[in-house]
Amino acid sequence: MPALTKSLRREYTLLYGSCYVRPARKAVVDSVARGLAANKARYQKVGDALGVPWYVIAVIHSLEAGGDFTRHLHNGDLLTARTVHVPAGRPVKGNPPFTWEQSATDALRGLRKWKDWSVPGSLYQLEAYNGWGYRNHRPPVPSPYLWSFSNHYTRGKYVADGRFSPTAVSQQCGAAVVLKRLQEAGRAAVASGPRLLQLANPHMSGPDVKAAQRLLQKNAYGSFDAGKPDGDYGDLTAGAVQRAKWELGYPQSAVNGNFGPQLAAILSGKKALSPVFKKRRAQRLKHVSSTERAMRTRIVNWALWGVKNSGRIGYTQDGTVRLSAMRTPGALPLATDCSGFATFCYSWAGAPNPNAAGDFDPRGPAYTGSMLDHCHRIPKSAAQPGDLVVWTPPSRGHHVCLVVKPGADPTLVSHGDPSGPKHLHFTAEDRSQRRNGHGTAVWLTAF
């Protein structure tokens, strides 16, 4: 019996999500689903005792016994005797005639310990109930036990034990097909299983998103602030996930904004960091504690240098001029715009480029738009000295300031006009931006 691997789980999820009933079979599928739902109480009584959802028992009953309560759930043999066909001689205990409940409890005895009754977990056990022969056939055939009457199955069937016919077509409604119909009609609440949470358009939302946000906010490794848990998987949450993965020691190739079961298990304490992750985490935190702090201090110092020399720093958006001082730290007189000034402060401080991966380049992008594209979004409460705040709309940003001192009302350095860089509070700059139609402040970090 194959394990329910990530690959197999993904396969079940994709097939189920893209499954639809063939139009010619729709009436039959609806009839089967209604009949099973009508006997929900009977299925549920057996299921509750075993920890098996009623709808799993129902679809097995449909396929093995045509929904007939005078037949064994094992294989459809009559309840007046023990089973004759595979598995033969069941139930071992008791004497015939058996009740359907006795037979069903015996048939499902192996599922008592199974806990994953999500869509992939249910389909895995349903396929196992019938056997893995369709996967072992070459070429493999999507099991009609799951997919008959759907777009995923055309032909090919075992017509007897060990005898496969490539032209035979199943005349039974597949388990996955009727299960999905029960779900679509609101008759069965089938869990989808753990979602991979990620940035999407529209945003993913729901209680699992809120649970992820709370884990990010409070865990044994520190707070990776995603802002107020609101159940909306936006930029702040994705940025917090990225920071969490980096600090927890994920390999660089896996440091992204996707929140999956592994990260949930680590943050909740159900899964320990591997030795490799622990080593990488220690190295990164050591680097952060010394190098990053020094970089942030230098960024702030250069920003305050701008305030001190504001009389000699003009304002221009001329592309041939605004970044010309990149290679000459502290050059005066200086002419640049808000994003150019912020870029100078980072470049001269030896900090990461807030505009793009790689080294600073006077010919490269250095605009509010490139900062919005490249930096990680953070909540205002997580801003540190040297971070940035960009006002929108437009979507590419209108103005950027450097954070000098965080807090409830952070102090900033703003270079937005010919009078040069100014030292001011966030609330003052925010009022000015809002008056001019730029009402959303986006907080960013390049670290």
N, C-alpha and C positions, 0 to 999 in steps of 0.2 A: 504494500500500500504506500503510494508516494506521500511525502510530507506536504502539508499546506504551506508551500514556500511563498515568498513575496511574488515571484513570477506567476505562480499558479493563482494566487489571490488576485493579482492584477488581471489575469486572463478572465477569471470568473466575473470580476467587476465590469470589465469592458464588454464582454459578451452579454451580460444581463442588461447593462445600460443601453446597448444598441439593439436589443432583441425586440422584434415586433411579430405579431401573429399574422400568418398568411391570410389574406382576405377570405379565401374560400373556407378557412377553418375557424373563423371568428365566432360564428354561432355555436359551434361545438365547444370551443374553449369557454365561452360565457356560460354555457349550460353546465359544464363540469365544475366551474368555479362556484356557481350558485348552489349546486348540489352539495359540494363539500362544506360550504359556509353554513348550509342549513343544519349540518350535523356537528357544528363547532363544539357544542357542549360535550358531546360524547368523546370527541378527540381530545378536548382540553382536560377532561378528567384523567385520562391515561397520561397525557403529557405532563400535567402538574406533578404527578407522583414520580415521574422520571426526570423532570427538568428538560423536557423536549417540547418545543413550541407546537401548538396544535396544528399549525399549517404544514409543518414538515410531515407529521403523521398523516394528515389528510392527503397530501400528494402521493405519498407512498401507497396509501390505501387505494387511491385511484388507479395507480399504475400496476400494482400487484394483484388487486382483487376487483377492479372496476367499481370501487366504492361499495361493494357488497358486504354487509355485516354478517353473512353466513359463511364467510371464507377467511382463511388464515391471512394475516398481514404478511407473513413470510414470503408467500408465493402464490396465493390464491386458491390453494387446496381447500376442500370442504372442512368445516370445523367438526364434522361428525367423526373424524379420525385424526391421528397424528399426521403431520405433513408427509407426503410421499415423494414429491419432487425436492430438488435442492433448495434449502437445506432439509433433508429428510429426518423424520423422527422427532419433530418438535411439536409442542413442548415436551421435554423429557419428563417433567413432573406433572402429576395430576392424571385424570382419566377422561377420555372423550365421552360424550361430546363436550368441547370446550366453548366457553363464552368468547366473544370477540375480544373482550378486554383482557382475558387470560392470554390469548394468543398474541395480542399486540404487545403486552408487557414483556413477553418472552422474546418476541422478534426485535424489540428495541433495547434489549438489555445492555448491548454494547455501547449505547449512547449516553449512559448515565453520567459519565465523567466529562463529556464534551460540553464546553462552556461557550464556544464562539458560535452563536446563532445569528451572526450577521449574514448578509447576502452571500459573500464568498464562503463563509464557514458552513452555511446551510447547503449550498450547492456541492461543496466538497463531500459532505456526508451523504447527500442524496446520490451522487455519482458512485461513491464507495458502496452504497447499499446494493446497487445493481452490478458493480464490478468495473474494473479498469480495462476491460478487453478492447474497447473502442480506441483507447489511447495506444494500446500495444499493437493494434493492426497497422500495417504499412501499405499505403499512407494512412495516417490516423483519420478517423471519422468522428466528427462531433457527436457525442453520445445522444441518440434519439431519446434515451431515458430522461435527458434534460431538455433537449432542444427541438424534438419533433413538433411539427405544426408551426415552426418559426422560420424566419429568414436564415437561420444558422444551420438548418438541416435540410438536405434534399433526398438522399437515398443512402443505402448501406445499412445492413442489420444482421445481427446474429439470429438465425432462424431456429437454432437449437444449440445446446451446449457445445461450444467449440466449433460450430458451423456458421461461417460468415458468408452472407450473400451480398455482393456489391450492388445488386439491382433491387433487392427487397426494400420496401418503404414501410416505416413504422406507421401503424394506424391508431396509435395512442397519443394523447396529448402529453407532451414532455413536462417534467416536474418544474423546470424553471419557467416555462411558458405559463402554466396555470398559477404558479406562485406569483409571478408578476401581475397576472390579471387580478388575483385576489388583492394584491397591494394597490393596484391602480383603482380598483373599485372601493377602496377603503375598508375592505373586509379583513385585512391582515396588516399588522404594523411590523414590517420586516426591517430590522436595523440595517443600515448601509455598511456598518463597520467603520473603523477609524478612518477618517478622511486625511489625505495629505493636504494640509492647509497651506495656501500660497496666494500671492497676489493674483487677482483675476478681475475681469471686467464683465459684469458687475462684481463688486467685492463679495467674497464668501462671507457668510454670516451664520450665526446660530450659537447654541449653548456650548458646542465643542470649541468654538473660537473664544468664547468668554472664559472657558476653563483653561485654554492655552494661555490667554493673557494673564490670568491669575497666577499660573505656574511661573510665568516669566517674571512677574512682579515679586513673588515671594517663593524662595527656594533656598536650598542649602548652599548655593554657590554665589549668592548675591542677587541684587535686583537688576533685571534687564528691563528697564521701565518702558512699557509700551503705551503709557498713558492710562486713562481710566478704562477699566474693562467694560467694553460696550458691545461685545459680540460682533464687531465689524473688523474683518481682516484687511486693514489698510496699510499704508506705507509705514506708519509708526510701529505696527506689530511686526511687519516683515523686517524692519530695521532692528528691532529688539531681538528677533530670532537670529539674525545674522551676528549680532554682537554676542549673544549667548553661545552660539556654535564656535565662534572664534575663541572666546574665553574658556570654553569647556575642552578645547583641544581637538576639535574636529579637524581633519585634513583640510588644507586650503581649498581643494577642489569641491569640498562639501560645505564650505562656509557660504550659505545662501539664505534666502528668506523663507524657506519651506519648513513648516512645522509638521513633523511626523511622529509615529509611535515611539521611535527610539529616543528622540529628544524629550518627549513627554515622560518616558520611563526614567530618564536620568534626572530630570528636574524634580520629579515626584519622589525620588529616592528608591524607586523599585528596581533600578538598574544602576550598578556602580560604574564609574569611569574605568575603562580598560587601562592597563599600565602605559600603553602608548599614548592615550589621551591625557593621562595624568602628567606624563613627562612633557608633552607639548604644551599643556596648560601652564605648568610651572615656568617653562621658558618664556612663554608669551607674557605672563603676568610680571615676571621679573623685568622684562624689556619695557613693559608699560610703566611700571613704577618708577623707572629712572628716565628713560629716553623720552617718553611721551610727555611727562611732566615738564621736562626741560624745554621741549618744543613748544608746548602751550605757553610757557612763560615768555619765550622769545617772540611768539606771535603777538602777545599782548604788549610787550615792550615796543615792538615796531609800530603797532597801532597807536600807542601813546606818543611815540616819536612823531607820528603824523599830526597828532593834535598840537604838539609843541611847535611844529614847523608849518602849521596850517597856512600862514601868510605866504609861504613859498611853494605851496602845492595847489596848482590850478586844476580845473575840471575840463576834460575833453573826452569825446567818444571817437576821436579820429583813430582809425585802425593802424595808421602808420606811426602813431606817437604813443598811444596809451600803454603799451607794454615795452617800450623801447629801453626802459631802465632795468629790465629783468636781471641783467648780468652785473649791475652796478649798485649793490645795496647802499641805501642811504643817499642816493643821488639827489641833489638839489640844484636848481629848481626842478620840480616834478610836475608832470601833467598827466592825469589819468582819470578814470571814472570809478564808481563804487566797487565793481567787481575786479577791476584792474588793481585798485589799492589793496583789496583783500588778498588777491593773488600775490602781490608783492610781499605782503606781510608773511604769508606762508612760505614763499620761495626764499626770502631772506632769512627766515627762521630755520630753514632746513627741514621743514615739516612736509607731510604728504601733500601732493598736488590735489587741491579740492575740485579740480576740473576734469581730470582724466587720469587713467593709469599711466605710470611712468614719470619721467622727468619733466620739469618745467620747460616750456618752449615758447619764446615770444611769438612764434608763428601759430601756436596752438590755440585752442579755445580757452577763453577766460571770461565767461559771462555768467549772469545769474542762471541762465538756462543750462549751461554745462555743470554748474554747481548742483542744481536740482537733479540733474541726470546722474551725477557721479557720487555725491555724498549720501550718507545714510540719514534718513529722517528720524528725529528724536522728539520727545515731548519737551516742552519748555522747562519742566522740572528737572530734566536730565542734562540740560545745557551746562557746559563747563567753560572755563576761560579758553579763548581761542576758537570756540565754535562760531557758527554763522547763523544769521536769521535773514530769510529772503521774503519779501512781500509780493504777493500775487493778488489778483490777476494783473497781467496776462499769464497764461500757463507757463511761459518761459521766464517769468519773474520780471519784476520792475526795479527793485532796489535791494541791496544786501548790506548788512552791517556786521561788524565783528563783536563778539561777546568779550567784554573785559572782566566783568564780575557778575557771576550768576546770582540768583535769588528770586524772591517774589517779583521784584521789578528790576531785572538785570540792567547793568550799565553797559553801554555800547559805544563803539566808535563808528561814526557815520560820515562817509565822504560822498555827498550828494549834490554839491553845487560849487561855484567858483570860490566860495569863502574857505574851502578846505575842510579837512577832517574835523569833526566835533565830538566831544565827550558828552553823552546825554543818556537819560534813562529810556528804557524800552517804551514805557507808556507815552512819553513825549513823541518819539518817532512814530509809534503806532497811530496816535491821533492824527498826525500829519499825513501819513500814508492813507488812512481811512478817508480823510476829507477829500483826497484826490482819487478815490475809487479803488485803492489797493488794500482791501480789507482783510486779507488772510496772511498771517505770519507763519512761515514754514521754518522750523528749526532744524539745522543740519550739523553733522559732524563728519570730518574727513578721517577720523581716527578709527 
